[in-house]
Amino acid sequence: MENKFLPLLELALPYYEKGRSMDVEHIKWLCETVPKYISDSEVNHDILMPVAILHDTGYSKIPKGSDSYNLNVRKAHSEFGAQIAEEIMTKLDYPRDTIEEVKRLILKHDDWAFGDSFITEPVLLAFNNFDFMWMASEKGFELCRSNMNIEPVKYYHLVEKFNKDNLDRGSRWFNSRTEELYYKLMADRRKELGI
């Protein structure tokens, strides 16, 4: 991750520490992984990275133990996240148009759960590929699986089903590198599980 985004991460981390138990690891994984697979020429990093860093800060305002898969909770955390993003980015003197765009995208970032495929939103398409892939990453697999209280093999098949459902709904991979990463992560999990 570029150094210019470190102040955003520094101000976001206290919100993640108050949110869901897995969120700090989730954000660290995104900050490390996204820049490796998305080049500057493909999507605007000055929008993508703030969205990636700030998107789930809103869980800090959701009561502990809430079902983060509930559609009302998803909507609420996006609204809170957009407010927090504005506060943090204003404090760091981001341009107003950048703040507004990041807020707009944070408000929509979980709309895939409502049927949105993000085909016309390159930043959200790229971001959502990585947000989804977190579930297949080494740490993300175990944290998400534990959070959902699902046995490992069942969870593996659930992630496969989520991917199939996303593709059936018209979603797609941002680029071949993101698609390859997903299938590599799933192959690693499959090997670990012996299936």
C-alpha atoms as one frame of an Amber mdcrd trajectory, in Angstrom:
protein
   0.000   0.000   0.000   1.262   3.454  -0.860   2.429   5.552   2.101  -0.085
   8.277   1.277  -2.886   5.953   2.445  -1.300   5.157   5.834  -2.951   8.133
   7.624  -6.362   6.857   6.457  -5.591   3.400   7.824  -4.294   4.847  11.086
  -7.531   6.793  11.650  -9.723   3.879  10.514  -8.188   1.187  12.737  -9.813
   2.393  16.002 -13.224   1.998  14.332 -12.334  -1.518  13.205 -11.179  -2.381
  16.708 -14.690  -1.474  17.926 -16.415  -3.390  15.120 -16.546  -7.074  14.254
 -13.748  -9.228  15.623 -12.346 -10.038  12.166 -12.335  -6.535  10.703  -8.780
  -5.496  11.619  -7.359  -8.560   9.860  -9.760  -8.006   6.951  -8.570  -4.441
   6.359  -4.901  -5.367   6.707  -5.375  -8.121   4.106  -7.107  -5.714   1.709
  -4.388  -3.069   2.150  -1.709  -5.647   1.394  -3.477  -7.512  -1.424  -5.386
  -4.933  -3.498  -2.328  -2.945  -4.667  -0.591  -6.147  -5.830  -3.392  -7.061
  -8.245  -4.745  -3.726  -9.467  -2.490  -1.391 -11.410  -2.956   2.387 -11.495
  -3.950   2.216 -15.136  -6.931  -0.050 -14.398  -8.745   1.941 -11.732  -8.244
   5.135  -9.725  -6.283   4.161  -6.593  -7.134   7.506  -4.967 -10.736   6.289
  -4.831 -10.244   2.510  -4.579  -7.897   2.513  -1.582 -10.009   4.859   0.594
 -13.056   2.689  -0.187 -11.097  -0.450   0.728  -9.736   1.090   3.927 -12.952
   2.729   5.151 -15.798   0.540   3.831 -16.578  -1.424   7.020 -15.868   1.248
   9.652 -19.635   1.506  10.113 -19.713  -1.823  11.986 -18.254   0.141  14.914
 -21.723   1.707  15.317 -23.668  -1.579  14.975 -24.476  -3.400  18.254 -22.098
  -6.295  18.969 -23.561  -9.656  18.055 -25.680  -8.283  15.192 -25.959 -10.515
  12.148 -23.706  -8.833   9.587 -25.386 -10.899   6.855 -28.779  -9.330   7.618
 -29.706  -6.904   4.812 -30.791  -4.150   7.232 -27.471  -4.417   9.078 -25.614
  -4.284   5.762 -27.464  -1.100   4.802 -26.935   0.513   8.227 -23.208  -0.211
   8.388 -22.796   1.290   4.893 -24.581   4.473   5.983 -22.489   4.748   9.153
 -19.354   3.960   7.136 -20.045   6.792   4.699 -20.414   9.224   7.628 -17.172
   8.017   9.214 -15.373   8.222   5.862 -16.430  11.844   5.512 -15.167  12.665
   9.020 -11.803  10.947   8.506 -11.194  12.237   4.986 -12.201  15.785   5.944
  -9.752  15.644   8.859  -7.031  14.625   6.378  -7.948  17.447   3.933  -9.045
  15.250   1.046 -10.693  17.165  -1.820 -14.481  17.419  -1.457 -15.153  15.635
  -4.767 -12.986  12.678  -3.677 -14.800  12.507  -0.326 -18.196  12.537  -2.051
 -17.200   9.772  -4.466 -15.787   7.572  -1.698 -18.952   8.118   0.365 -21.148
   7.248  -2.614 -19.256   4.013  -3.194 -19.216   3.036   0.495 -22.986   3.532
   0.555 -23.244   1.055  -2.368 -20.410  -1.366  -1.559 -22.675  -4.114  -0.184
 -25.452  -3.634  -2.742 -24.343  -6.864  -4.418 -26.439  -8.487  -1.645 -29.417
  -6.632  -3.134 -28.665  -7.850  -6.683 -26.292  -5.138  -8.008 -23.480  -6.522
 -10.208 -21.313  -3.329 -10.353 -20.637  -3.848 -14.071 -20.712  -0.060 -14.619
 -18.743   0.747 -11.443 -15.087  -0.272 -12.031 -13.944   0.748  -8.535 -16.714
  -1.246  -6.854 -16.228  -4.176  -9.186 -12.530  -4.329  -8.292 -13.154  -3.693
  -4.594 -15.909  -6.285  -4.312 -13.743  -8.948  -5.927 -11.244  -8.517  -3.094
 -13.857  -8.074  -0.379 -15.360 -11.402  -1.473 -11.972 -13.120  -1.845 -11.175
 -12.348   1.777 -13.504 -15.246   2.586 -11.155 -17.583   0.680  -7.881 -16.199
   2.067  -6.043 -18.175   4.726  -7.042 -15.959   7.673 -10.339 -14.826   6.199
 -11.535 -18.374   5.598 -11.132 -19.331   9.246 -12.420 -16.025  10.681 -15.507
 -15.897   8.452 -16.211 -19.600   8.902 -15.981 -19.278  12.688 -18.145 -16.155
  12.644 -20.820 -18.050  10.695 -20.327 -21.160  12.874 -20.008 -23.475   9.848
 -17.820 -26.543   9.513 -14.770 -25.985   7.230 -15.811 -28.213   4.302 -19.377
 -26.854   4.347 -17.995 -23.321   4.429 -15.700 -24.060   1.472 -18.707 -25.191
  -0.568 -20.661 -22.128   0.577 -17.931 -19.822  -0.750 -18.025 -21.754  -4.048
 -21.805 -21.282  -4.142 -21.475 -17.538  -3.432 -19.084 -17.233  -6.382 -21.390
 -19.209  -8.692 -24.403 -17.136  -7.583 -22.471 -13.892  -8.176 -21.486 -14.991
 -11.677 -25.032 -16.195 -12.427 -26.338 -12.748 -11.376 -24.078 -11.086 -13.936
 -21.143 -10.154 -11.731 -17.691 -10.750 -13.140 -14.034 -10.637 -12.190 -12.365
  -7.254 -12.572  -9.379  -8.705 -14.429  -7.722 -12.061 -15.037  -5.317 -11.539
 -12.125  -8.151 -11.171  -9.603  -9.884 -14.245 -10.995  -6.652 -16.260 -10.841
  -6.083 -15.158  -7.250  -9.540 -16.347  -6.204  -9.066 -19.782  -7.758  -5.576
 -20.068  -6.242  -6.934 -19.206  -2.781  -9.706 -21.761  -3.173  -7.205 -24.406
  -4.364  -5.091 -23.696  -1.268  -8.131 -24.104   1.011  -9.176 -27.280  -0.817
  -5.663 -28.734  -0.324  -5.674 -27.818   3.381  -9.073 -29.467   3.799  -8.106
 -32.545   1.805 -11.075 -32.329  -0.562
